[in-house]
Amino acid sequence: MDKVNTLLIELGNTLDIERVTAYDYQMWTVYMSAGKEIEVQGLDEREELLLQSSLPR
């Protein structure tokens, strides 16, 4: 999905992204060095991205 690629390119250095795991063509988890995670879900019908952040425990 082009929107996710653009998001990762724009925010990659700022968020200190370590890796990205793709679960299917509309769901990814972005892992950052501080132990934070962001789940990204593409909503094609609305042309939006849904983001959910998790803090380390």
LUMLUMDREN-2810 file (N, C-alpha, C; in Angstrom, 1 decimal):
<atoms>
<atom><aa>M</aa><ch>A</ch><at>N</at><xx>0.9</xx><yy>-1.2</yy><zz>0.0</zz></atom>
<atom><aa>M</aa><ch>A</ch><at>CA</at><xx>0.0</xx><yy>0.0</yy><zz>0.0</zz></atom>
<atom><aa>M</aa><ch>A</ch><at>C</at><xx>0.9</xx><yy>1.2</yy><zz>0.0</zz></atom>
<atom><aa>D</aa><ch>A</ch><at>N</at><xx>0.7</xx><yy>2.1</yy><zz>-0.9</zz></atom>
<atom><aa>D</aa><ch>A</ch><at>CA</at><xx>1.5</xx><yy>3.3</yy><zz>-1.1</zz></atom>
<atom><aa>D</aa><ch>A</ch><at>C</at><xx>1.5</xx><yy>4.2</yy><zz>0.1</zz></atom>
<atom><aa>K</aa><ch>A</ch><at>N</at><xx>0.4</xx><yy>4.3</yy><zz>0.8</zz></atom>
<atom><aa>K</aa><ch>A</ch><at>CA</at><xx>0.3</xx><yy>5.2</yy><zz>2.0</zz></atom>
<atom><aa>K</aa><ch>A</ch><at>C</at><xx>1.2</xx><yy>4.7</yy><zz>3.1</zz></atom>
<atom><aa>V</aa><ch>A</ch><at>N</at><xx>1.2</xx><yy>3.4</yy><zz>3.3</zz></atom>
<atom><aa>V</aa><ch>A</ch><at>CA</at><xx>2.1</xx><yy>2.9</yy><zz>4.4</zz></atom>
<atom><aa>V</aa><ch>A</ch><at>C</at><xx>3.6</xx><yy>3.1</yy><zz>4.0</zz></atom>
<atom><aa>N</aa><ch>A</ch><at>N</at><xx>3.9</xx><yy>2.9</yy><zz>2.8</zz></atom>
<atom><aa>N</aa><ch>A</ch><at>CA</at><xx>5.3</xx><yy>3.1</yy><zz>2.4</zz></atom>
<atom><aa>N</aa><ch>A</ch><at>C</at><xx>5.7</xx><yy>4.6</yy><zz>2.5</zz></atom>
<atom><aa>T</aa><ch>A</ch><at>N</at><xx>4.8</xx><yy>5.5</yy><zz>2.2</zz></atom>
<atom><aa>T</aa><ch>A</ch><at>CA</at><xx>5.0</xx><yy>6.9</yy><zz>2.3</zz></atom>
<atom><aa>T</aa><ch>A</ch><at>C</at><xx>5.2</xx><yy>7.3</yy><zz>3.8</zz></atom>
<atom><aa>L</aa><ch>A</ch><at>N</at><xx>4.3</xx><yy>6.7</yy><zz>4.7</zz></atom>
<atom><aa>L</aa><ch>A</ch><at>CA</at><xx>4.4</xx><yy>7.0</yy><zz>6.1</zz></atom>
<atom><aa>L</aa><ch>A</ch><at>C</at><xx>5.7</xx><yy>6.5</yy><zz>6.7</zz></atom>
<atom><aa>L</aa><ch>A</ch><at>N</at><xx>6.2</xx><yy>5.3</yy><zz>6.3</zz></atom>
<atom><aa>L</aa><ch>A</ch><at>CA</at><xx>7.4</xx><yy>4.8</yy><zz>6.8</zz></atom>
<atom><aa>L</aa><ch>A</ch><at>C</at><xx>8.6</xx><yy>5.6</yy><zz>6.3</zz></atom>
<atom><aa>I</aa><ch>A</ch><at>N</at><xx>8.6</xx><yy>6.0</yy><zz>5.1</zz></atom>
<atom><aa>I</aa><ch>A</ch><at>CA</at><xx>9.7</xx><yy>6.8</yy><zz>4.6</zz></atom>
<atom><aa>I</aa><ch>A</ch><at>C</at><xx>9.8</xx><yy>8.2</yy><zz>5.3</zz></atom>
<atom><aa>E</aa><ch>A</ch><at>N</at><xx>8.6</xx><yy>8.8</yy><zz>5.5</zz></atom>
<atom><aa>E</aa><ch>A</ch><at>CA</at><xx>8.6</xx><yy>10.1</yy><zz>6.1</zz></atom>
<atom><aa>E</aa><ch>A</ch><at>C</at><xx>8.9</xx><yy>10.1</yy><zz>7.6</zz></atom>
<atom><aa>L</aa><ch>A</ch><at>N</at><xx>8.5</xx><yy>9.0</yy><zz>8.3</zz></atom>
<atom><aa>L</aa><ch>A</ch><at>CA</at><xx>8.7</xx><yy>9.0</yy><zz>9.7</zz></atom>
<atom><aa>L</aa><ch>A</ch><at>C</at><xx>9.8</xx><yy>8.0</yy><zz>10.2</zz></atom>
<atom><aa>G</aa><ch>A</ch><at>N</at><xx>10.4</xx><yy>7.3</yy><zz>9.3</zz></atom>
<atom><aa>G</aa><ch>A</ch><at>CA</at><xx>11.3</xx><yy>6.3</yy><zz>9.7</zz></atom>
<atom><aa>G</aa><ch>A</ch><at>C</at><xx>12.4</xx><yy>6.7</yy><zz>10.6</zz></atom>
<atom><aa>N</aa><ch>A</ch><at>N</at><xx>13.1</xx><yy>7.8</yy><zz>10.3</zz></atom>
<atom><aa>N</aa><ch>A</ch><at>CA</at><xx>14.2</xx><yy>8.3</yy><zz>11.1</zz></atom>
<atom><aa>N</aa><ch>A</ch><at>C</at><xx>13.7</xx><yy>8.9</yy><zz>12.4</zz></atom>
<atom><aa>T</aa><ch>A</ch><at>N</at><xx>12.6</xx><yy>9.6</yy><zz>12.3</zz></atom>
<atom><aa>T</aa><ch>A</ch><at>CA</at><xx>12.0</xx><yy>10.2</yy><zz>13.5</zz></atom>
<atom><aa>T</aa><ch>A</ch><at>C</at><xx>11.6</xx><yy>9.2</yy><zz>14.5</zz></atom>
<atom><aa>L</aa><ch>A</ch><at>N</at><xx>10.9</xx><yy>8.1</yy><zz>14.1</zz></atom>
<atom><aa>L</aa><ch>A</ch><at>CA</at><xx>10.4</xx><yy>7.1</yy><zz>15.0</zz></atom>
<atom><aa>L</aa><ch>A</ch><at>C</at><xx>11.5</xx><yy>6.1</yy><zz>15.4</zz></atom>
<atom><aa>D</aa><ch>A</ch><at>N</at><xx>12.6</xx><yy>6.1</yy><zz>14.8</zz></atom>
<atom><aa>D</aa><ch>A</ch><at>CA</at><xx>13.7</xx><yy>5.1</yy><zz>15.0</zz></atom>
<atom><aa>D</aa><ch>A</ch><at>C</at><xx>13.2</xx><yy>3.7</yy><zz>14.8</zz></atom>
<atom><aa>I</aa><ch>A</ch><at>N</at><xx>12.6</xx><yy>3.5</yy><zz>13.6</zz></atom>
<atom><aa>I</aa><ch>A</ch><at>CA</at><xx>12.0</xx><yy>2.2</yy><zz>13.3</zz></atom>
<atom><aa>I</aa><ch>A</ch><at>C</at><xx>13.1</xx><yy>1.1</yy><zz>13.1</zz></atom>
<atom><aa>E</aa><ch>A</ch><at>N</at><xx>12.9</xx><yy>0.0</yy><zz>13.8</zz></atom>
<atom><aa>E</aa><ch>A</ch><at>CA</at><xx>13.8</xx><yy>-1.2</yy><zz>13.7</zz></atom>
<atom><aa>E</aa><ch>A</ch><at>C</at><xx>13.4</xx><yy>-2.2</yy><zz>12.6</zz></atom>
<atom><aa>R</aa><ch>A</ch><at>N</at><xx>12.0</xx><yy>-2.5</yy><zz>12.6</zz></atom>
<atom><aa>R</aa><ch>A</ch><at>CA</at><xx>11.5</xx><yy>-3.4</yy><zz>11.6</zz></atom>
<atom><aa>R</aa><ch>A</ch><at>C</at><xx>10.0</xx><yy>-3.2</yy><zz>11.4</zz></atom>
<atom><aa>V</aa><ch>A</ch><at>N</at><xx>9.5</xx><yy>-3.8</yy><zz>10.3</zz></atom>
<atom><aa>V</aa><ch>A</ch><at>CA</at><xx>8.1</xx><yy>-3.8</yy><zz>10.1</zz></atom>
<atom><aa>V</aa><ch>A</ch><at>C</at><xx>7.7</xx><yy>-5.2</yy><zz>9.7</zz></atom>
<atom><aa>T</aa><ch>A</ch><at>N</at><xx>6.6</xx><yy>-5.7</yy><zz>10.3</zz></atom>
<atom><aa>T</aa><ch>A</ch><at>CA</at><xx>6.1</xx><yy>-7.0</yy><zz>10.0</zz></atom>
<atom><aa>T</aa><ch>A</ch><at>C</at><xx>4.7</xx><yy>-6.8</yy><zz>9.3</zz></atom>
<atom><aa>A</aa><ch>A</ch><at>N</at><xx>4.6</xx><yy>-7.4</yy><zz>8.1</zz></atom>
<atom><aa>A</aa><ch>A</ch><at>CA</at><xx>3.4</xx><yy>-7.4</yy><zz>7.3</zz></atom>
<atom><aa>A</aa><ch>A</ch><at>C</at><xx>2.6</xx><yy>-8.7</yy><zz>7.6</zz></atom>
<atom><aa>Y</aa><ch>A</ch><at>N</at><xx>1.3</xx><yy>-8.5</yy><zz>8.0</zz></atom>
<atom><aa>Y</aa><ch>A</ch><at>CA</at><xx>0.5</xx><yy>-9.7</yy><zz>8.2</zz></atom>
<atom><aa>Y</aa><ch>A</ch><at>C</at><xx>-0.3</xx><yy>-10.1</yy><zz>7.0</zz></atom>
<atom><aa>D</aa><ch>A</ch><at>N</at><xx>-0.8</xx><yy>-9.1</yy><zz>6.3</zz></atom>
<atom><aa>D</aa><ch>A</ch><at>CA</at><xx>-1.4</xx><yy>-9.3</yy><zz>5.0</zz></atom>
<atom><aa>D</aa><ch>A</ch><at>C</at><xx>-1.3</xx><yy>-7.9</yy><zz>4.3</zz></atom>
<atom><aa>Y</aa><ch>A</ch><at>N</at><xx>-2.0</xx><yy>-7.8</yy><zz>3.2</zz></atom>
<atom><aa>Y</aa><ch>A</ch><at>CA</at><xx>-1.9</xx><yy>-6.6</yy><zz>2.4</zz></atom>
<atom><aa>Y</aa><ch>A</ch><at>C</at><xx>-2.4</xx><yy>-5.3</yy><zz>3.1</zz></atom>
<atom><aa>Q</aa><ch>A</ch><at>N</at><xx>-3.2</xx><yy>-5.5</yy><zz>4.2</zz></atom>
<atom><aa>Q</aa><ch>A</ch><at>CA</at><xx>-3.7</xx><yy>-4.3</yy><zz>4.8</zz></atom>
<atom><aa>Q</aa><ch>A</ch><at>C</at><xx>-3.4</xx><yy>-4.2</yy><zz>6.3</zz></atom>
<atom><aa>M</aa><ch>A</ch><at>N</at><xx>-2.5</xx><yy>-5.0</yy><zz>6.9</zz></atom>
<atom><aa>M</aa><ch>A</ch><at>CA</at><xx>-2.1</xx><yy>-4.9</yy><zz>8.3</zz></atom>
<atom><aa>M</aa><ch>A</ch><at>C</at><xx>-0.6</xx><yy>-5.1</yy><zz>8.5</zz></atom>
<atom><aa>W</aa><ch>A</ch><at>N</at><xx>-0.1</xx><yy>-4.2</yy><zz>9.3</zz></atom>
<atom><aa>W</aa><ch>A</ch><at>CA</at><xx>1.4</xx><yy>-4.2</yy><zz>9.6</zz></atom>
<atom><aa>W</aa><ch>A</ch><at>C</at><xx>1.6</xx><yy>-3.8</yy><zz>11.0</zz></atom>
<atom><aa>T</aa><ch>A</ch><at>N</at><xx>2.7</xx><yy>-4.2</yy><zz>11.6</zz></atom>
<atom><aa>T</aa><ch>A</ch><at>CA</at><xx>3.2</xx><yy>-3.8</yy><zz>12.9</zz></atom>
<atom><aa>T</aa><ch>A</ch><at>C</at><xx>4.5</xx><yy>-3.2</yy><zz>12.7</zz></atom>
<atom><aa>V</aa><ch>A</ch><at>N</at><xx>4.7</xx><yy>-1.9</yy><zz>13.2</zz></atom>
<atom><aa>V</aa><ch>A</ch><at>CA</at><xx>6.0</xx><yy>-1.2</yy><zz>13.1</zz></atom>
<atom><aa>V</aa><ch>A</ch><at>C</at><xx>6.6</xx><yy>-1.3</yy><zz>14.5</zz></atom>
<atom><aa>Y</aa><ch>A</ch><at>N</at><xx>7.8</xx><yy>-1.8</yy><zz>14.6</zz></atom>
<atom><aa>Y</aa><ch>A</ch><at>CA</at><xx>8.6</xx><yy>-1.9</yy><zz>15.8</zz></atom>
<atom><aa>Y</aa><ch>A</ch><at>C</at><xx>9.7</xx><yy>-0.8</yy><zz>15.9</zz></atom>
<atom><aa>M</aa><ch>A</ch><at>N</at><xx>9.7</xx><yy>-0.1</yy><zz>17.0</zz></atom>
<atom><aa>M</aa><ch>A</ch><at>CA</at><xx>10.7</xx><yy>0.9</yy><zz>17.2</zz></atom>
<atom><aa>M</aa><ch>A</ch><at>C</at><xx>11.7</xx><yy>0.5</yy><zz>18.3</zz></atom>
<atom><aa>S</aa><ch>A</ch><at>N</at><xx>12.9</xx><yy>1.1</yy><zz>18.3</zz></atom>
<atom><aa>S</aa><ch>A</ch><at>CA</at><xx>14.0</xx><yy>0.8</yy><zz>19.2</zz></atom>
<atom><aa>S</aa><ch>A</ch><at>C</at><xx>13.6</xx><yy>0.9</yy><zz>20.6</zz></atom>
<atom><aa>A</aa><ch>A</ch><at>N</at><xx>12.7</xx><yy>1.8</yy><zz>21.0</zz></atom>
<atom><aa>A</aa><ch>A</ch><at>CA</at><xx>12.4</xx><yy>2.1</yy><zz>22.4</zz></atom>
<atom><aa>A</aa><ch>A</ch><at>C</at><xx>11.4</xx><yy>1.0</yy><zz>22.9</zz></atom>
<atom><aa>G</aa><ch>A</ch><at>N</at><xx>11.1</xx><yy>0.0</yy><zz>22.1</zz></atom>
<atom><aa>G</aa><ch>A</ch><at>CA</at><xx>10.2</xx><yy>-1.0</yy><zz>22.5</zz></atom>
<atom><aa>G</aa><ch>A</ch><at>C</at><xx>8.7</xx><yy>-0.7</yy><zz>22.2</zz></atom>
<atom><aa>K</aa><ch>A</ch><at>N</at><xx>8.5</xx><yy>0.4</yy><zz>21.6</zz></atom>
<atom><aa>K</aa><ch>A</ch><at>CA</at><xx>7.1</xx><yy>0.8</yy><zz>21.2</zz></atom>
<atom><aa>K</aa><ch>A</ch><at>C</at><xx>6.7</xx><yy>0.1</yy><zz>19.9</zz></atom>
<atom><aa>E</aa><ch>A</ch><at>N</at><xx>5.4</xx><yy>-0.1</yy><zz>19.8</zz></atom>
<atom><aa>E</aa><ch>A</ch><at>CA</at><xx>4.9</xx><yy>-0.7</yy><zz>18.6</zz></atom>
<atom><aa>E</aa><ch>A</ch><at>C</at><xx>3.7</xx><yy>0.1</yy><zz>18.1</zz></atom>
<atom><aa>I</aa><ch>A</ch><at>N</at><xx>3.6</xx><yy>0.2</yy><zz>16.8</zz></atom>
<atom><aa>I</aa><ch>A</ch><at>CA</at><xx>2.4</xx><yy>0.8</yy><zz>16.1</zz></atom>
<atom><aa>I</aa><ch>A</ch><at>C</at><xx>1.8</xx><yy>-0.2</yy><zz>15.2</zz></atom>
<atom><aa>E</aa><ch>A</ch><at>N</at><xx>0.5</xx><yy>-0.5</yy><zz>15.4</zz></atom>
<atom><aa>E</aa><ch>A</ch><at>CA</at><xx>-0.2</xx><yy>-1.3</yy><zz>14.5</zz></atom>
<atom><aa>E</aa><ch>A</ch><at>C</at><xx>-0.9</xx><yy>-0.4</yy><zz>13.4</zz></atom>
<atom><aa>V</aa><ch>A</ch><at>N</at><xx>-0.7</xx><yy>-0.8</yy><zz>12.1</zz></atom>
<atom><aa>V</aa><ch>A</ch><at>CA</at><xx>-1.2</xx><yy>0.0</yy><zz>11.0</zz></atom>
<atom><aa>V</aa><ch>A</ch><at>C</at><xx>-2.2</xx><yy>-0.9</yy><zz>10.3</zz></atom>
<atom><aa>Q</aa><ch>A</ch><at>N</at><xx>-3.4</xx><yy>-0.4</yy><zz>10.1</zz></atom>
<atom><aa>Q</aa><ch>A</ch><at>CA</at><xx>-4.4</xx><yy>-1.1</yy><zz>9.2</zz></atom>
<atom><aa>Q</aa><ch>A</ch><at>C</at><xx>-4.9</xx><yy>-0.2</yy><zz>8.2</zz></atom>
<atom><aa>G</aa><ch>A</ch><at>N</at><xx>-4.8</xx><yy>-0.7</yy><zz>6.9</zz></atom>
<atom><aa>G</aa><ch>A</ch><at>CA</at><xx>-5.3</xx><yy>0.1</yy><zz>5.8</zz></atom>
<atom><aa>G</aa><ch>A</ch><at>C</at><xx>-6.8</xx><yy>-0.1</yy><zz>5.6</zz></atom>
<atom><aa>L</aa><ch>A</ch><at>N</at><xx>-7.6</xx><yy>1.0</yy><zz>5.5</zz></atom>
<atom><aa>L</aa><ch>A</ch><at>CA</at><xx>-9.0</xx><yy>0.9</yy><zz>5.3</zz></atom>
<atom><aa>L</aa><ch>A</ch><at>C</at><xx>-9.3</xx><yy>1.4</yy><zz>3.8</zz></atom>
<atom><aa>D</aa><ch>A</ch><at>N</at><xx>-9.2</xx><yy>0.5</yy><zz>2.9</zz></atom>
<atom><aa>D</aa><ch>A</ch><at>CA</at><xx>-9.3</xx><yy>0.8</yy><zz>1.5</zz></atom>
<atom><aa>D</aa><ch>A</ch><at>C</at><xx>-10.6</xx><yy>1.5</yy><zz>1.1</zz></atom>
<atom><aa>E</aa><ch>A</ch><at>N</at><xx>-11.7</xx><yy>1.1</yy><zz>1.7</zz></atom>
<atom><aa>E</aa><ch>A</ch><at>CA</at><xx>-13.0</xx><yy>1.7</yy><zz>1.3</zz></atom>
<atom><aa>E</aa><ch>A</ch><at>C</at><xx>-13.1</xx><yy>3.1</yy><zz>1.7</zz></atom>
<atom><aa>R</aa><ch>A</ch><at>N</at><xx>-12.3</xx><yy>3.5</yy><zz>2.7</zz></atom>
<atom><aa>R</aa><ch>A</ch><at>CA</at><xx>-12.3</xx><yy>4.9</yy><zz>3.2</zz></atom>
<atom><aa>R</aa><ch>A</ch><at>C</at><xx>-11.0</xx><yy>5.6</yy><zz>2.8</zz></atom>
<atom><aa>E</aa><ch>A</ch><at>N</at><xx>-10.1</xx><yy>4.9</yy><zz>2.2</zz></atom>
<atom><aa>E</aa><ch>A</ch><at>CA</at><xx>-8.8</xx><yy>5.5</yy><zz>1.9</zz></atom>
<atom><aa>E</aa><ch>A</ch><at>C</at><xx>-8.1</xx><yy>6.1</yy><zz>3.1</zz></atom>
<atom><aa>E</aa><ch>A</ch><at>N</at><xx>-8.1</xx><yy>5.4</yy><zz>4.2</zz></atom>
<atom><aa>E</aa><ch>A</ch><at>CA</at><xx>-7.5</xx><yy>5.9</yy><zz>5.4</zz></atom>
<atom><aa>E</aa><ch>A</ch><at>C</at><xx>-6.6</xx><yy>4.9</yy><zz>6.0</zz></atom>
<atom><aa>L</aa><ch>A</ch><at>N</at><xx>-5.8</xx><yy>5.3</yy><zz>7.0</zz></atom>
<atom><aa>L</aa><ch>A</ch><at>CA</at><xx>-4.9</xx><yy>4.4</yy><zz>7.7</zz></atom>
<atom><aa>L</aa><ch>A</ch><at>C</at><xx>-5.4</xx><yy>4.5</yy><zz>9.2</zz></atom>
<atom><aa>L</aa><ch>A</ch><at>N</at><xx>-5.5</xx><yy>3.3</yy><zz>9.9</zz></atom>
<atom><aa>L</aa><ch>A</ch><at>CA</at><xx>-5.9</xx><yy>3.3</yy><zz>11.3</zz></atom>
<atom><aa>L</aa><ch>A</ch><at>C</at><xx>-4.6</xx><yy>2.9</yy><zz>12.0</zz></atom>
<atom><aa>L</aa><ch>A</ch><at>N</at><xx>-4.2</xx><yy>3.8</yy><zz>13.0</zz></atom>
<atom><aa>L</aa><ch>A</ch><at>CA</at><xx>-3.0</xx><yy>3.5</yy><zz>13.7</zz></atom>
<atom><aa>L</aa><ch>A</ch><at>C</at><xx>-3.3</xx><yy>3.3</yy><zz>15.2</zz></atom>
<atom><aa>Q</aa><ch>A</ch><at>N</at><xx>-2.6</xx><yy>2.3</yy><zz>15.8</zz></atom>
<atom><aa>Q</aa><ch>A</ch><at>CA</at><xx>-2.8</xx><yy>2.0</yy><zz>17.2</zz></atom>
<atom><aa>Q</aa><ch>A</ch><at>C</at><xx>-1.4</xx><yy>1.8</yy><zz>17.8</zz></atom>
<atom><aa>S</aa><ch>A</ch><at>N</at><xx>-1.1</xx><yy>2.6</yy><zz>18.9</zz></atom>
<atom><aa>S</aa><ch>A</ch><at>CA</at><xx>0.2</xx><yy>2.6</yy><zz>19.5</zz></atom>
<atom><aa>S</aa><ch>A</ch><at>C</at><xx>0.2</xx><yy>1.8</yy><zz>20.8</zz></atom>
<atom><aa>S</aa><ch>A</ch><at>N</at><xx>1.3</xx><yy>1.0</yy><zz>21.0</zz></atom>
<atom><aa>S</aa><ch>A</ch><at>CA</at><xx>1.5</xx><yy>0.3</yy><zz>22.2</zz></atom>
<atom><aa>S</aa><ch>A</ch><at>C</at><xx>2.8</xx><yy>0.7</yy><zz>22.9</zz></atom>
<atom><aa>L</aa><ch>A</ch><at>N</at><xx>2.8</xx><yy>0.9</yy><zz>24.2</zz></atom>
<atom><aa>L</aa><ch>A</ch><at>CA</at><xx>4.0</xx><yy>1.3</yy><zz>24.9</zz></atom>
<atom><aa>L</aa><ch>A</ch><at>C</at><xx>4.6</xx><yy>0.0</yy><zz>25.5</zz></atom>
<atom><aa>P</aa><ch>A</ch><at>N</at><xx>5.9</xx><yy>0.0</yy><zz>25.8</zz></atom>
<atom><aa>P</aa><ch>A</ch><at>CA</at><xx>6.5</xx><yy>-1.2</yy><zz>26.4</zz></atom>
<atom><aa>P</aa><ch>A</ch><at>C</at><xx>6.0</xx><yy>-1.4</yy><zz>27.8</zz></atom>
<atom><aa>R</aa><ch>A</ch><at>N</at><xx>6.0</xx><yy>-2.6</yy><zz>28.2</zz></atom>
<atom><aa>R</aa><ch>A</ch><at>CA</at><xx>5.6</xx><yy>-2.9</yy><zz>29.6</zz></atom>
<atom><aa>R</aa><ch>A</ch><at>C</at><xx>6.8</xx><yy>-3.1</yy><zz>30.5</zz></atom>
</atoms>
